[in-house]
Amino acid sequence: MNGFHKLLITFELEPALENEYEYRIKKFLTSNEVIRGVPARMIVRIKNIGDNDFPGGKIKKFTIMYSIHGFNRPITEIGVKECPMIRKGEELELFNGLILPIGDGVASINIEIEAKDKKSIEYYQAQKGTPLSGSWINFFYVTRFQEILMLMFLEELLRRREND
């Protein structure tokens, strides 16, 4: 029985667009990009990759930090306060909801959990990787809608040129 837990935390983002441009817009975004001011569905999953069951615990921090003009502000608190027990090898959805990206550029998701048994936690971003201690952090990119419109415009110009 070791003295720590191993948790793999992953996330998915997808803009929650509901109009005729949805397909055209989404094709310009990678899986970790969202558009400023456009709601996005965020799904956060936790998998217990340790040798023992994870007893659950208190979520001390679950935040998204946006960069605005080079400063790391504002912080959005995600309202999940408890992590349930996770059996060895089991995965669960910790959060599935809408966020509203603000700011431009790199944004970070930070999660810190205190295990009920007070053992330390090694956090992983990938199944095989270097563990993070203290808290889990990962990043995504917030782009401006104008940048997507510019790409759509350039694509249309290329299409027209090819048809001439």
C-alpha positions as CSV (number, residue, x, y, z in Angstrom):
1,M,0.0,0.0,0.0
2,N,1.7,3.2,-1.2
3,G,1.5,6.6,0.4
4,F,-0.1,8.5,-2.5
5,H,-2.9,8.4,-5.0
6,K,-2.5,8.7,-8.8
7,L,-5.2,10.6,-10.7
8,L,-5.3,11.2,-14.5
9,I,-7.4,14.3,-15.3
10,T,-8.4,15.1,-18.8
11,F,-10.7,17.7,-20.3
12,E,-12.6,18.4,-23.5
13,L,-13.9,21.7,-24.9
14,E,-16.4,22.4,-27.6
15,P,-18.0,25.7,-28.6
16,A,-21.7,25.6,-28.0
17,L,-22.7,27.2,-31.3
18,E,-26.2,26.9,-32.6
19,N,-26.4,28.5,-36.0
20,E,-25.8,27.9,-39.7
21,Y,-22.1,28.8,-39.4
22,E,-21.5,26.2,-36.7
23,Y,-19.7,23.6,-38.9
24,R,-17.7,26.3,-40.7
25,I,-16.5,27.8,-37.5
26,K,-15.7,24.6,-35.7
27,K,-13.4,23.4,-38.5
28,F,-11.0,26.2,-37.7
29,L,-10.7,25.3,-34.1
30,T,-8.5,22.6,-32.6
31,S,-9.8,20.4,-29.7
32,N,-8.3,22.8,-27.1
33,E,-9.5,26.1,-28.6
34,V,-12.6,28.1,-27.9
35,I,-13.9,31.5,-28.9
36,R,-14.0,34.5,-26.5
37,G,-17.6,35.3,-25.5
38,V,-19.1,32.1,-27.0
39,P,-20.2,29.5,-24.5
40,A,-18.3,26.3,-24.6
41,R,-19.1,22.9,-23.1
42,M,-16.3,21.7,-20.9
43,I,-16.1,18.1,-19.7
44,V,-13.5,17.2,-17.1
45,R,-12.9,13.5,-16.3
46,I,-10.8,11.9,-13.6
47,K,-9.4,8.4,-13.8
48,N,-7.8,6.5,-10.9
49,I,-4.6,5.1,-12.3
50,G,-3.2,4.2,-8.9
51,D,-2.9,0.8,-7.3
52,N,-5.7,1.4,-4.8
53,D,-9.2,2.9,-4.7
54,F,-9.3,6.7,-4.3
55,P,-11.4,7.5,-1.3
56,G,-12.8,10.8,-2.7
57,G,-12.1,14.1,-1.2
58,K,-12.7,17.8,-1.0
59,I,-12.0,20.0,-4.1
60,K,-9.9,22.8,-2.7
61,K,-9.5,24.5,-6.1
62,F,-11.2,24.2,-9.5
63,T,-10.6,27.4,-11.4
64,I,-10.1,28.7,-14.9
65,M,-7.7,31.6,-15.2
66,Y,-7.7,33.8,-18.3
67,S,-4.9,36.0,-19.6
68,I,-6.0,39.6,-20.3
69,H,-3.4,42.0,-21.7
70,G,-0.6,39.7,-20.4
71,F,-2.0,39.5,-16.9
72,N,-3.4,36.3,-15.4
73,R,-6.9,37.5,-14.4
74,P,-10.0,37.0,-14.0
75,I,-10.5,33.7,-12.4
76,T,-13.7,31.7,-12.9
77,E,-14.5,29.3,-10.0
78,I,-16.2,26.0,-11.1
79,G,-18.8,25.1,-8.4
80,V,-17.7,21.5,-7.9
81,K,-16.8,21.0,-4.2
82,E,-16.5,17.2,-3.8
83,C,-14.8,14.4,-5.7
84,P,-16.5,11.1,-5.1
85,M,-14.7,7.8,-4.5
86,I,-13.1,6.3,-7.6
87,R,-12.3,2.6,-7.7
88,K,-8.9,1.5,-9.1
89,G,-9.0,1.8,-12.9
90,E,-12.4,3.6,-12.9
91,E,-13.1,7.0,-14.7
92,L,-15.8,9.5,-13.9
93,E,-17.0,12.8,-15.1
94,L,-16.2,15.5,-12.5
95,F,-17.7,18.3,-14.5
96,N,-19.9,18.7,-17.6
97,G,-21.2,22.2,-18.2
98,L,-21.0,25.4,-20.0
99,I,-18.2,28.0,-19.5
100,L,-18.0,31.5,-21.0
101,P,-14.4,32.1,-22.1
102,I,-13.2,35.6,-21.5
103,G,-9.9,37.2,-22.4
104,D,-7.7,36.2,-25.3
105,G,-4.8,33.8,-25.5
106,V,-3.8,31.0,-23.2
107,A,-6.1,30.1,-20.3
108,S,-5.4,27.5,-17.6
109,I,-7.5,25.0,-15.7
110,N,-6.3,24.3,-12.2
111,I,-7.7,21.5,-9.9
112,E,-6.5,20.7,-6.4
113,I,-8.1,17.9,-4.4
114,E,-7.6,16.9,-0.8
115,A,-8.1,13.2,-0.3
116,K,-10.3,12.1,2.5
117,D,-7.4,9.9,3.8
118,K,-5.0,12.9,3.6
119,K,-2.6,11.0,1.4
120,S,-0.9,13.1,-1.3
121,I,-2.0,13.0,-4.9
122,E,0.0,12.7,-8.0
123,Y,-1.9,14.3,-10.9
124,Y,-1.3,13.2,-14.5
125,Q,-2.2,15.0,-17.8
126,A,-1.6,11.8,-19.8
127,Q,-1.7,8.1,-18.9
128,K,2.1,7.9,-19.3
129,G,3.8,11.1,-18.3
130,T,5.5,13.0,-15.6
131,P,3.3,13.5,-12.5
132,L,2.3,16.9,-11.2
133,S,2.3,17.4,-7.5
134,G,0.3,19.9,-5.5
135,S,-2.3,20.5,-8.2
136,W,-3.3,19.6,-11.7
137,I,-3.0,22.2,-14.4
138,N,-3.6,22.2,-18.1
139,F,-4.1,24.8,-20.8
140,F,-6.4,25.8,-23.7
141,Y,-6.5,28.8,-26.1
142,V,-9.1,31.5,-26.4
143,T,-9.3,33.1,-29.8
144,R,-11.3,36.0,-31.0
145,F,-14.4,35.6,-33.2
146,Q,-12.9,38.1,-35.6
147,E,-10.0,35.8,-36.2
148,I,-12.3,33.0,-37.2
149,L,-14.3,35.3,-39.5
150,M,-11.0,36.3,-41.2
151,L,-10.2,32.7,-41.8
152,M,-13.7,32.1,-43.2
153,F,-13.2,35.1,-45.5
154,L,-9.8,33.9,-46.7
155,E,-11.2,30.4,-47.3
156,E,-14.0,32.0,-49.4
157,L,-11.5,34.0,-51.4
158,L,-9.5,30.9,-52.2
159,R,-12.6,29.0,-53.2
160,R,-13.6,31.8,-55.6
161,R,-10.1,31.9,-57.1
162,E,-10.1,28.2,-57.7
163,N,-13.5,28.5,-59.4
164,D,-12.3,31.2,-61.8
